[in-house]
Amino acid sequence: MRRIYSQPPRARRLPVTVLGATGLVGQRVIALLEGHPWLELAHGVASERRVGARYGEVVRWQVETPPPAAALDLRLEAPEPSGDLRGQIVISALPADEARTLEPRYAQAGALVFSNASAYRMDADVPLIVPEINPDHLAALAIQREKRGWPGAIITNPNCSTIGLTLALAPLQRFGLKRVLVTTFQAASGAGYPGVASLDLIDNVVPYIAGEEEKIETETRKILGGWAGKRFTPLDADATRISATCARVPVRDGHLEAVSVEFARRPQPAEIITAWREFSAEPQRLGLPSAPQPAIVYRDEPNRPQPIADRLTGDGMAVTIGRLRPCDVLDDKFFALSHNTIRGAAGAALLNVELAVAQGRAG
Ligand SMILES: NC(=O)c1ccc[n+]([C@@H]2O[C@H](COP(=O)([O-])OP(=O)(O)OC[C@H]3O[C@@H](n4cnc5c(N)ncnc54)[C@H](OP(=O)(O)O)[C@@H]3O)[C@@H](O)[C@H]2O)c1
């Protein structure tokens, strides 16, 4: 899918450096930058073994549409910041261990690092942003700069399953979330390239994804929680109990989640569906280029959402929800689906960049 942006291009587009440019998320970032009205691909960085290589020759391209012409001749650069990067935009699609070492170096050099990696998501001074839910958490950047003494910053987006879950839950917070049970059916591409060995996944379901259940439980509390001026105030773990079970399934793209919720005040089904359908937030109001309009699509058919049919809803940026029905144990249950490398990663990072630009924090 080639993204067509409806906004007119700005006279001066902001250069973007992509770390992990050859990986699945990096490829998506590069595909989404093609024709972006505010941003343009300037530098691609991969591991040391790629330094100097032509992007088009080394990348194992996995996006449905061909690589943008601007990327093919890009010479891959070393994973080390050079010079003064003050104000530069860096999108990191590095594995967590590499992100832990490298992202601070870029922030130290002055760059605004928008990270897909888990390394810093839960740090007390690092915003973990879903722009529709907690754009105010970007205020933590002042504390981060003061504490770490760097001119740049690290801004993170959540784990790919957390994004779909939090977008589905955010409009329901008004009813009070007491207990949330979520079981995920996660696509193969969520494990990166080459990811899970094909013989482990074809004709199979793998009921374990390292660290994933803990990420969903903790990140959801941070995102749905508040910002109290100097610190995050995550949802109280006793007031809102969250339990996740994660499985890898032989689907290419798109994470499906079965969710059951208990409310403090149980709404009528119609109220829940209206809350989803009317959900509109800061990115939609600001008209950010990657903002889905609407952010949530509720489908009435009894057999939706499905990865193949629904993952590209809203250019892969919307969450599709369906099958709302009563739950005999908690109150209500439903399915939610989101595209893991677009809404769950590359598109999420781009939306965070756009939010920062719109708030005057970047560019
Ligand atoms: N896949 C998803 O759905 C998804 C969703 C949300 C978040 N994430 C997170 O996003 C990040 C990237 O995921 P992915 O799926 O794109 O992984 P991936 O396909 O394995 O790609 C990893 C990228 O990092 C580069 N890299 C590896 N070691 C490096 C090093 N020492 N120095 C510099 N670059 C290095 C690789 O370059 P080479 O080609 O040179 O090896 C490649 O470009 C991970 O932190 C992941 O957890 C992924």
The ligand as a Gaussian input file, in Angstrom:
#p B3LYP/6-31G(d) Opt

LIG

0 1
 N        7.937000      -5.554000      13.965000
 C        6.992000      -4.956000      14.659000
 O        5.776000      -5.160000      14.432000
 C        7.356000      -3.980000      15.757000
 C        6.312000      -3.262000      16.352000
 C        6.606000      -2.354000      17.382000
 C        7.909000      -2.182000      17.766000
 N        8.915000      -2.899000      17.188000
 C       10.275000      -2.648000      17.642000
 O       10.953000      -1.924000      16.613000
 C       12.335000      -2.300000      16.594000
 C       12.686000      -2.824000      15.203000
 O       11.898000      -3.966000      14.925000
 P       11.946000      -4.719000      13.521000
 O       10.793000      -5.629000      13.553000
 O       12.081000      -3.728000      12.415000
 O       13.329000      -5.535000      13.661000
 P       14.288000      -6.125000      12.512000
 O       13.492000      -6.433000      11.297000
 O       15.052000      -7.202000      13.164000
 O       15.286000      -4.895000      12.149000
 C       16.336000      -4.507000      13.013000
 C       17.112000      -3.338000      12.407000
 O       18.118000      -2.931000      13.335000
 C       19.399000      -2.952000      12.692000
 N       20.453000      -3.331000      13.633000
 C       20.610000      -4.532000      14.236000
 N       21.705000      -4.503000      15.042000
 C       22.227000      -3.256000      14.930000
 C       23.346000      -2.601000      15.506000
 N       24.170000      -3.216000      16.380000
 N       23.596000      -1.310000      15.163000
 C       22.789000      -0.667000      14.297000
 N       21.709000      -1.235000      13.710000
 C       21.424000      -2.502000      14.041000
 C       19.256000      -3.969000      11.571000
 O       20.239000      -3.679000      10.587000
 P       20.963000      -4.841000       9.687000
 O       20.065000      -5.052000       8.497000
 O       22.237000      -4.220000       9.314000
 O       21.089000      -6.048000      10.565000
 C       17.824000      -3.675000      11.103000
 O       17.837000      -2.530000      10.271000
 C       12.516000      -3.337000      17.714000
 O       12.937000      -2.683000      18.891000
 C       11.114000      -3.896000      17.884000
 O       10.882000      -4.431000      19.157000
 C        8.663000      -3.791000      16.181000

